[in-house]
Amino acid sequence: MKLLRAETAGFCMGVDLALKKLAALIVPPGRSQKNGQGAALLTFGPIIHNPQVLAEYAAKGVRVVNDPTDIPAGATVVIRAHGIPEPVRRQIAARGARIVDATCPKVKKAQTLISAQANLGHELLLFGEADHPEVKGLLSYATAGARVFGSLKELESLDLAEGPTYFLAAQTTQDEMEFLRIRDFLKDRFGPGLTVLSTICNATMNRQQEAMDLAATVDFMVVVGGRESGNTRRLAQVARTAGTPCVHVETAEELSPDMVAGKRIIGLTAGASTPKKIIDSVQQVLEAF
């Protein structure tokens, strides 16, 4: 059996930056507190979508909150990589908390672009998962109105009036090929003047392309990452769309020899919030099989 590991597997820039910001706030045992360190350290929502990483930080005293009313005065609150709605940010500030913004720069850019279009009175058509935290944050900047859809088929079922001026954007981790099909559909309907924002990040596009290329050359794909991670789920979807059998696991413990029995070449990739050590352990187990 031969194993091919994607070069892009693992942390993206946004995840790495968010975790470095959080780690810098943790006071090591025996160190004196300074510059506000040592106060309650919280993240608003999971810092990233990986349960193993979250467990490691919980063991270091980092607590996750999802409601501003649960934040004690004087606490340090780290904004998750996916960002938060702007009204929630104001509520956190009103609690007297110190805010450390770990929003991914790509998400921050999408928020800014959407806000600029909304200020012109344009209505957002957003390709994304309605219940995803990033999408909820993006929608808070669409002050002139917004519609969310998860696929071209779902978009086609929306009753879009001819009156408003629309613009198109996407959740930063969405499927680039589906986004292009959506763009073409909307330009056919509303004309070439439709504003299209390029908000899918390069890291997502590169990972999806490499997963597609791997899937075309292997017998079986293994995708590693948290099940709550949208970009990880989409990597598995890309592989399956290519017609390659695929399994999505969080850790090596979920693997079994039966999964890869009779396979000659296995492809291995991972989501943008999957630590290298977890990917390494999955590779080791697969090679042992």
Phi, psi and chi 1 to 4 in degrees:
 res  aa     phi    psi   chi1   chi2   chi3   chi4
   1 MET       -  137.6 -178.3 -171.3   77.9      -
   2 LYS  -113.2  140.0 -177.7  178.4 -179.6 -179.2
   3 LEU  -118.2  129.8 -172.2  138.4      -      -
   4 LEU  -114.1  120.6  -58.8  177.4      -      -
   5 ARG  -104.5  131.6  175.3  166.0  166.2  170.3
   6 ALA   -65.9  135.3      -      -      -      -
   7 GLU   -67.1  -26.7  -66.8 -178.0    5.5      -
   8 THR   -88.8   -1.0   55.1      -      -      -
   9 ALA   -62.4  135.2      -      -      -      -
  10 GLY   110.5 -167.5      -      -      -      -
  11 PHE   -52.0  136.0  -76.6  174.5      -      -
  12 CYS   -92.9  175.4   65.6      -      -      -
  13 MET   -59.0  -43.9  173.3  -87.7  -66.2      -
  14 GLY   -63.7  -42.8      -      -      -      -
  15 VAL   -66.2  -45.8  166.4      -      -      -
  16 ASP   -59.9  -43.2 -169.9   50.5      -      -
  17 LEU   -64.6  -43.0 -177.0   61.0      -      -
  18 ALA   -62.4  -43.8      -      -      -      -
  19 LEU   -68.8  -34.4  -66.7 -178.5      -      -
  20 LYS   -66.0  -39.0  -76.2  179.1  177.5  175.8
  21 LYS   -63.9  -41.9  -73.3 -174.1  175.4 -177.2
  22 LEU   -67.3  -45.6  177.5   57.1      -      -
  23 ALA   -60.6  -34.7      -      -      -      -
  24 ALA   -67.6  -17.3      -      -      -      -
  25 LEU   -92.5  -10.5  -62.6  168.9      -      -
  26 ILE   -81.7  126.1  -62.4  173.5      -      -
  27 VAL   -84.6  117.1  179.7      -      -      -
  28 PRO   -62.3  149.7  -19.0   31.9      -      -
  29 PRO   -55.5  134.1  -24.2   33.9      -      -
  30 GLY    89.3  -12.1      -      -      -      -
  31 ARG   -86.7  147.4  -67.9  -81.4 -174.1   89.1
  32 SER   -78.1  152.6   60.3      -      -      -
  33 GLN   -83.8  141.2  -60.0  174.6    7.4      -
  34 LYS  -156.2  159.6   60.0 -179.6  179.6  179.1
  35 ASN    53.1   36.9  -61.4  -31.6      -      -
  36 GLY    84.9   -7.6      -      -      -      -
  37 GLN   -68.5  147.8  -71.3 -176.3  -40.1      -
  38 GLY   103.0  -19.9      -      -      -      -
  39 ALA   -70.2  172.2      -      -      -      -
  40 ALA   -54.9  127.8      -      -      -      -
  41 LEU  -109.9  117.9  179.8   55.3      -      -
  42 LEU  -126.8  154.7  -43.4  171.5      -      -
  43 THR  -115.6  139.5   65.8      -      -      -
  44 PHE   -88.0  104.8 -162.5   86.9      -      -
  45 GLY    77.8  166.1      -      -      -      -
  46 PRO   -59.6  132.5  -18.8   30.8      -      -
  47 ILE   -57.4  -40.0 -175.2   74.1      -      -
  48 ILE  -143.9  170.7   63.5  171.5      -      -
  49 HIS   -95.6   72.2  -80.4  157.9      -      -
  50 ASN  -147.3  111.8 -175.8  -85.7      -      -
  51 PRO   -63.5  -31.7   20.3  -30.9      -      -
  52 GLN   -68.9  -41.8  -69.0   73.0   38.0      -
  53 VAL   -64.3  -42.6  169.7      -      -      -
  54 LEU   -62.5  -38.4  -63.3 -179.6      -      -
  55 ALA   -64.5  -38.2      -      -      -      -
  56 GLU   -63.8  -42.2  -71.8 -178.2   10.5      -
  57 TYR   -74.5  -32.2  -79.9  101.7      -      -
  58 ALA   -61.9  -37.9      -      -      -      -
  59 ALA   -66.0  -20.2      -      -      -      -
  60 LYS   -95.0    7.8  -63.4  176.0 -178.5  178.5
  61 GLY    96.0    5.4      -      -      -      -
  62 VAL   -83.2  126.9  178.4      -      -      -
  63 ARG  -111.2  142.6 -173.7  159.5   59.7   90.6
  64 VAL   -97.0  130.6  177.2      -      -      -
  65 VAL  -122.9  152.1  -65.0      -      -      -
  66 ASN  -125.8    3.4  -65.4  -69.4      -      -
  67 ASP  -137.1  125.7 -171.7  -32.5      -      -
  68 PRO   -56.1  -28.3  -26.8   35.9      -      -
  69 THR   -69.9  -12.8   61.5      -      -      -
  70 ASP   -89.0    2.5  -67.3  -28.0      -      -
  71 ILE   -93.9  119.7  -61.7  171.5      -      -
  72 PRO   -74.9  151.5   26.6  -32.9      -      -
  73 ALA   -59.5  139.2      -      -      -      -
  74 GLY    86.9   -4.9      -      -      -      -
  75 ALA   -71.3  156.2      -      -      -      -
  76 THR   -99.5  124.0  -64.6      -      -      -
  77 VAL  -116.3  121.0 -179.8      -      -      -
  78 VAL   -95.9  123.1  179.9      -      -      -
  79 ILE   -75.9  128.3  -56.1  -56.2      -      -
  80 ARG   -59.8  161.8   62.1 -169.7  167.9 -152.0
  81 ALA   -60.4  -28.9      -      -      -      -
  82 HIS   -76.6  -10.3  -63.0  103.5      -      -
  83 GLY    81.3  173.7      -      -      -      -
  84 ILE  -139.0  162.7   59.6  173.5      -      -
  85 PRO   -63.9  144.6  -24.0   35.0      -      -
  86 GLU   -58.9  -40.9 -174.8   56.2   29.6      -
  87 PRO   -60.5  -33.1  -24.8   35.8      -      -
  88 VAL   -68.5  -38.1  174.3      -      -      -
  89 ARG   -58.8  -42.4 -176.2 -170.6  -59.5  -87.1
  90 ARG   -65.5  -37.1  -66.5 -165.4  -69.8  -93.0
  91 GLN   -65.3  -38.7  -67.5  173.2   34.6      -
  92 ILE   -64.5  -44.7  -65.6  172.6      -      -
  93 ALA   -61.4  -36.5      -      -      -      -
  94 ALA   -67.4  -17.1      -      -      -      -
  95 ARG   -81.0   -3.0  -60.9  -69.3  -65.4  178.0
  96 GLY    80.1   22.9      -      -      -      -
  97 ALA   -89.0  153.3      -      -      -      -
  98 ARG   -85.9  124.5  173.6 -165.6  176.9 -159.9
  99 ILE  -102.6  127.9  -63.5  177.0      -      -
 100 VAL  -115.3  114.5  176.0      -      -      -
 101 ASP   -88.2  110.6 -167.0   -8.2      -      -
 102 ALA  -107.4   21.3      -      -      -      -
 103 THR   -58.4  133.9  -55.9      -      -      -
 104 CYS   -55.2  134.2  169.3      -      -      -
 105 PRO   -55.8  -32.0  -26.4   35.3      -      -
 106 LYS   -68.3  -38.2  -58.5  -66.9 -174.3  179.7
 107 VAL   -68.5  -41.8  174.4      -      -      -
 108 LYS   -59.6  -41.1 -178.3   72.2   71.6  175.9
 109 LYS   -63.4  -41.8  179.1 -178.0  177.3 -177.9
 110 ALA   -61.9  -41.0      -      -      -      -
 111 GLN   -59.9  -44.4  -66.7  171.4  -12.6      -
 112 THR   -64.9  -43.7  -58.5      -      -      -
 113 LEU   -64.4  -41.4  -68.8  173.0      -      -
 114 ILE   -65.9  -41.6  -72.3  171.5      -      -
 115 SER   -60.4  -41.2  178.7      -      -      -
 116 ALA   -63.3  -42.0      -      -      -      -
 117 GLN   -68.0  -39.6  -71.9  -66.7  -43.9      -
 118 ALA   -63.3  -36.3      -      -      -      -
 119 ASN   -65.3  -20.1  -71.0  -21.6      -      -
 120 LEU   -86.8   -0.8  -63.3  174.5      -      -
 121 GLY    87.0   13.9      -      -      -      -
 122 HIS   -87.4  146.1  -60.7  170.4      -      -
 123 GLU   -97.5  134.3 -173.8  171.4  -27.1      -
 124 LEU   -84.1  133.5  170.3   63.2      -      -
 125 LEU  -110.0  110.0  -61.1  176.1      -      -
 126 LEU  -111.5  120.1 -176.9   61.7      -      -
 127 PHE   -85.5  107.5  173.2   37.4      -      -
 128 GLY  -178.1 -179.1      -      -      -      -
 129 GLU   -91.3  116.8  -59.0  168.9   83.4      -
 130 ALA   -57.5  -32.2      -      -      -      -
 131 ASP   -95.5    7.6   59.3  -10.2      -      -
 132 HIS   -81.2  140.1 -166.9  -79.3      -      -
 133 PRO   -59.7  -35.9   15.6  -29.6      -      -
 134 GLU   -62.5  -43.4  179.1 -167.1  -33.9      -
 135 VAL   -63.5  -41.8  168.5      -      -      -
 136 LYS   -60.7  -37.9  -68.1  177.9 -179.8  178.5
 137 GLY   -67.1  -45.6      -      -      -      -
 138 LEU   -60.6  -39.7  -66.0  177.4      -      -
 139 LEU   -63.8  -27.7  -70.5  175.2      -      -
 140 SER   -67.9  -17.6   71.9      -      -      -
 141 TYR   -93.5   -7.4  -67.5   87.0      -      -
 142 ALA   -91.2   69.5      -      -      -      -
 143 THR   -73.7  -10.5   52.1      -      -      -
 144 ALA   -96.8    6.2      -      -      -      -
 145 GLY   114.7  155.6      -      -      -      -
 146 ALA  -158.0  152.0      -      -      -      -
 147 ARG  -129.2  137.2  -54.2  -71.9  -69.9  -86.6
 148 VAL  -114.8  139.5 -176.7      -      -      -
 149 PHE  -146.7  152.0   53.3   92.5      -      -
 150 GLY  -103.6   -1.9      -      -      -      -
 151 SER  -165.8  166.7   65.2      -      -      -
 152 LEU   -61.7  -40.6  173.8   57.7      -      -
 153 LYS   -60.4  -41.7 -176.9  177.0 -179.8 -179.7
 154 GLU   -68.1  -37.6 -170.5  175.2  -22.1      -
 155 LEU   -61.8  -42.6  169.8   63.9      -      -
 156 GLU   -61.9  -24.9  -70.0  172.1  -24.0      -
 157 SER   -85.9   -8.7   69.2      -      -      -
 158 LEU   -75.6  143.6  -63.7 -179.9      -      -
 159 ASP   -93.5   92.6 -178.0   17.4      -      -
 160 LEU   -97.1  119.2  -61.5  177.0      -      -
 161 ALA   -69.5  157.5      -      -      -      -
 162 GLU   -82.3  -16.0  -63.9  -66.3  -26.5      -
 163 GLY   -68.1  -53.3      -      -      -      -
 164 PRO   -67.2  157.0  -17.0   30.0      -      -
 165 THR   -94.5  118.2  -60.6      -      -      -
 166 TYR   -99.0  158.6  -62.5  103.0      -      -
 167 PHE  -139.2  154.1   68.7  102.3      -      -
 168 LEU  -111.5  137.2  173.4   65.0      -      -
 169 ALA  -147.0  170.7      -      -      -      -
 170 ALA  -138.1  150.1      -      -      -      -
 171 GLN   -52.6  140.3 -177.5 -179.3  -13.6      -
 172 THR   -64.4  -18.3   59.6      -      -      -
 173 THR  -108.9   20.0   55.9      -      -      -
 174 GLN   -79.0  170.3  -87.6  -64.0  -15.4      -
 175 ASP   -73.9  117.2 -175.9  -33.8      -      -
 176 GLU   -63.5  -41.4  170.9   72.7    4.0      -
 177 MET   -65.0  -41.3  -63.4  -54.2  -65.5      -
 178 GLU   -66.1  -37.3 -178.8   76.4  -12.5      -
 179 PHE   -61.4  -41.0 -179.3   72.0      -      -
 180 LEU   -65.9  -36.8  -65.6  177.9      -      -
 181 ARG   -65.9  -39.2  -72.8 -171.9  -74.3  -91.8
 182 ILE   -64.8  -44.0  -72.3  165.0      -      -
 183 ARG   -56.5  -47.5  178.2 -157.2   63.1 -173.9
 184 ASP   -64.1  -39.4  -67.2  -16.3      -      -
 185 PHE   -61.3  -45.6  169.1   80.1      -      -
 186 LEU   -71.0  -34.7  -72.4  172.5      -      -
 187 LYS   -68.2  -34.0  -78.5 -172.5  174.1  -69.1
 188 ASP   -65.4  -34.1  -75.9  -17.0      -      -
 189 ARG   -84.0  -44.4  172.2  148.9 -176.8 -158.8
 190 PHE  -107.7   -1.6  -64.5  108.7      -      -
 191 GLY    98.2  162.9      -      -      -      -
 192 PRO   -67.5  -12.7   24.0  -33.4      -      -
 193 GLY   -78.2   -4.1      -      -      -      -
 194 LEU   -57.6  129.3  175.6   82.8      -      -
 195 THR   -77.8  126.6  -62.4      -      -      -
 196 VAL  -119.2  118.9  178.1      -      -      -
 197 LEU   -91.6  133.4  -57.4 -179.3      -      -
 198 SER   -90.1   91.1  -61.6      -      -      -
 199 THR  -113.1   -3.8   52.4      -      -      -
 200 ILE   -77.1  126.3  -61.7  178.3      -      -
 201 CYS   -76.2  154.3   78.7      -      -      -
 202 ASN   -61.2  -36.8  -69.5  -24.7      -      -
 203 ALA   -60.9  -40.7      -      -      -      -
 204 THR   -64.2  -46.4  -66.6      -      -      -
 205 MET   -63.5  -41.2  -69.5 -171.5  -77.7      -
 206 ASN   -64.6  -41.1  -68.1  -18.9      -      -
 207 ARG   -64.9  -42.6  -80.2  168.4  168.3   75.5
 208 GLN   -66.1  -40.4  -69.1  176.9   -1.5      -
 209 GLN   -65.5  -42.2 -175.9   61.0   55.0      -
 210 GLU   -67.4  -36.8 -169.1  174.1   17.9      -
 211 ALA   -63.5  -39.5      -      -      -      -
 212 MET   -64.4  -43.8 -165.8 -179.0  -53.6      -
 213 ASP   -65.5  -41.4  -66.4  -17.9      -      -
 214 LEU   -63.3  -45.9  -96.4 -178.3      -      -
 215 ALA   -58.9  -28.6      -      -      -      -
 216 ALA   -76.7  -11.7      -      -      -      -
 217 THR  -119.3   -2.1   59.3      -      -      -
 218 VAL  -118.8  168.3  -58.5      -      -      -
 219 ASP   -89.8  -21.5  -56.1  -44.5      -      -
 220 PHE  -157.8  142.4 -171.8   72.6      -      -
 221 MET  -118.0  139.5  -75.9  -76.1  -70.3      -
 222 VAL  -118.5  123.4  176.9      -      -      -
 223 VAL  -113.6  129.3  177.2      -      -      -
 224 VAL  -112.8  132.1 -170.4      -      -      -
 225 GLY   158.6  168.9      -      -      -      -
 226 GLY   -61.3  142.9      -      -      -      -
 227 ARG   -71.7  -17.4  -71.6 -169.7  171.4   80.3
 228 GLU   -85.4   -5.1  -64.8  -60.1  -46.9      -
 229 SER   -82.8  112.8  167.6      -      -      -
 230 GLY   -62.3  -41.5      -      -      -      -
 231 ASN   -68.5  -30.5   78.2   85.5      -      -
 232 THR   -69.5  -44.6  -54.9      -      -      -
 233 ARG   -59.0  -37.3  -67.9 -163.4  -57.0  -90.3
 234 ARG   -71.2  -30.0  -89.1 -179.8  -76.0  -76.3
 235 LEU   -62.6  -42.0  -71.8  176.4      -      -
 236 ALA   -64.9  -38.1      -      -      -      -
 237 GLN   -64.6  -40.4  180.0 -177.5   -7.7      -
 238 VAL   -60.2  -44.1  163.5      -      -      -
 239 ALA   -63.8  -43.2      -      -      -      -
 240 ARG   -68.6  -35.6  -67.6  175.5 -177.6  130.2
 241 THR   -62.8  -31.3  -60.3      -      -      -
 242 ALA   -75.3   -3.7      -      -      -      -
 243 GLY    88.1   13.4      -      -      -      -
 244 THR  -101.4  129.4  -55.2      -      -      -
 245 PRO   -56.9  141.8  -22.9   33.5      -      -
 246 CYS  -147.7  145.5  176.2      -      -      -
 247 VAL  -126.6  139.1   63.7      -      -      -
 248 HIS  -108.9  117.9  174.8 -178.0      -      -
 249 VAL  -125.1  154.8  -59.9      -      -      -
 250 GLU   -92.0  -35.4  -74.9 -168.9   -8.8      -
 251 THR  -142.2  169.0   64.6      -      -      -
 252 ALA   -64.8  -24.0      -      -      -      -
 253 GLU   -63.0  -19.8  -74.8   71.1   22.7      -
 254 GLU   -84.1   -7.9  -62.4  176.5   35.2      -
 255 LEU   -83.4  153.4  -64.1  168.1      -      -
 256 SER  -144.3  152.9   68.7      -      -      -
 257 PRO   -57.7  -31.6  -24.6   34.7      -      -
 258 ASP   -61.1  -31.0  -69.0  -16.7      -      -
 259 MET   -61.3  -34.0  -70.9 -179.3 -179.4      -
 260 VAL  -113.7    9.7  -64.2      -      -      -
 261 ALA   -59.4  128.5      -      -      -      -
 262 GLY    79.9    1.0      -      -      -      -
 263 LYS   -84.4  136.2  -51.8  -62.4 -171.7 -139.5
 264 ARG   -90.2  -43.3  -64.0 -178.7  -57.1  104.5
 265 ILE  -130.4  128.2  -52.0  176.6      -      -
 266 ILE  -116.5  134.7  -66.0  175.9      -      -
 267 GLY   -98.9  140.3      -      -      -      -
 268 LEU  -127.9  125.3  172.8   62.1      -      -
 269 THR  -142.2  174.1 -169.6      -      -      -
 270 ALA  -152.7  156.2      -      -      -      -
 271 GLY   -71.7  170.1      -      -      -      -
 272 ALA   -72.6   -9.1      -      -      -      -
 273 SER  -112.5   18.6   55.0      -      -      -
 274 THR   -98.0  121.9  -50.0      -      -      -
 275 PRO   -65.3  148.4  -18.1   30.3      -      -
 276 LYS   -58.1  -38.3  179.7  178.6 -178.8  -62.9
 277 LYS   -64.7  -31.6   62.0 -176.6  179.0 -178.3
 278 ILE   -72.7  -41.1  -67.8 -178.6      -      -
 279 ILE   -62.4  -43.0  -53.1  170.6      -      -
 280 ASP   -59.4  -43.0  -71.0  -16.4      -      -
 281 SER   -66.9  -37.2   67.3      -      -      -
 282 VAL   -64.5  -42.6  168.0      -      -      -
 283 GLN   -60.8  -43.6  178.9  171.6  -14.9      -
 284 GLN   -61.8  -42.5  -69.4  166.4    4.7      -
 285 VAL   -66.5  -43.7  168.9      -      -      -
 286 LEU   -61.4  -42.6  -71.8  171.0      -      -
 287 GLU   -67.3  -31.8  -70.5  174.7  -19.3      -
 288 ALA   -67.4  -36.4      -      -      -      -
 289 PHE   -61.5      -  -69.6  159.1      -      -
